[in-house]
Structure formats: structure tokens, C-alpha cells
């Protein structure tokens, strides 16, 4: 039998480093039924803002039109408040 297309050899660029704590955190989010909003997102936004010396941050999952809108809005806000 002649094989037209062989499956390419895949080379792992990095192994996932997901431990039990990360698995539990994922399960907690799934069990809460708040996959895109909720307490965990608010905690992430607060931690991210603090890491960057900002008062607030917005978690965004899409790099499309909404991201452009948020970027433009943030620029206008910073200009308005002088930051």
C-alpha cells in the first residue's frame, strides 16, 4: 500500500507546566460557571494592574476590533486625566 501523506514529526517546543494547583484553579472556574467574567477575572485584573503600577486593568480575550476599541479608549482616558 502506498501512503501519499505521512504524518509529520512533531517537535515539542516546550512542555506544559501545569501542576495540581493549576488544575484545581481551572476546575474551580469551570465549576463556578463563570468562564469569561466573575471573581477570578476580577482578581486577575487587579493583580495585573498592580504588577504594572496601575489602578485598573481590563482582561481581554480577543485581539480584534474590541481590542482596538479598548486601546483607543484607554489612550483617550490617559490623555484626559493627564497620565
N, C-alpha and C positions, 0 to 999 in steps of 0.2 A: 504494500500500500504506500502511495506517495503522499507525503504531507506537504501541503502548499505553504502553510504558515506555521512556523514553530513559535511557541510562546517565548518571548524574550526573557533573558535572565535579568531578574530584578536585583539591584544593589541597594541595600538599606543605607540611607544617608545618616540616619540616626535612629536609635531605638527609643520608643516611648518610655517616659519615666513617670508612669502612673502607678502610684502606690495605693495602699489601703485607704489612706486619708483622702486622696483624690477620688477614689471610687465611692467612698461614703458621701463626700460632698456632692458628687453627681447624683447619687441616689436620693439624697435629701432634696435637691432641686426638683428632680422628677416627681418625687412623692408629694411635693408642695403644689404641683400643677401650675407653677409659675415659671415657665421656661425662658421667657424673654423680659419679664418685669418682676418686681417683687423685692423682698428683703435682701436677697443675695446680690442682686444687681445694684441696689442702693448701697450696700456695703462695699462692693467693688468700686463704684463711682467715688465714694468718699475716700477710700484708700488710695485710689489712683490720683485724685485731686491733691491729697496730702503729699504724696510722693513727688508731685510736680509743683509744690508750693502754691497751689490754687485753692480757692474756696469751694469750687464746684467742678464737676466733670459730668459728661454725658456718655454713657456706653452706647455705641452704635455698631450694629452688625452688618450694615450694608455700605459698600464703598461707592454707591451710585449717586443718584440725584439727592437723596436725603442727606448724604454726607456733605455734598456741595452746599446744600441749604444750611446745614449746621455750621459749616466753616464760615460761610458768608455772614450768618447771624452772629457768630462769635466775634468776627472781625469788627462788625458794626458796633457790637456791645462794648468791646475793648476800646474802640475809638471814642464812644460816647462817655465812658467812665474814666478815660484817660489812663488806661493800663497798657 
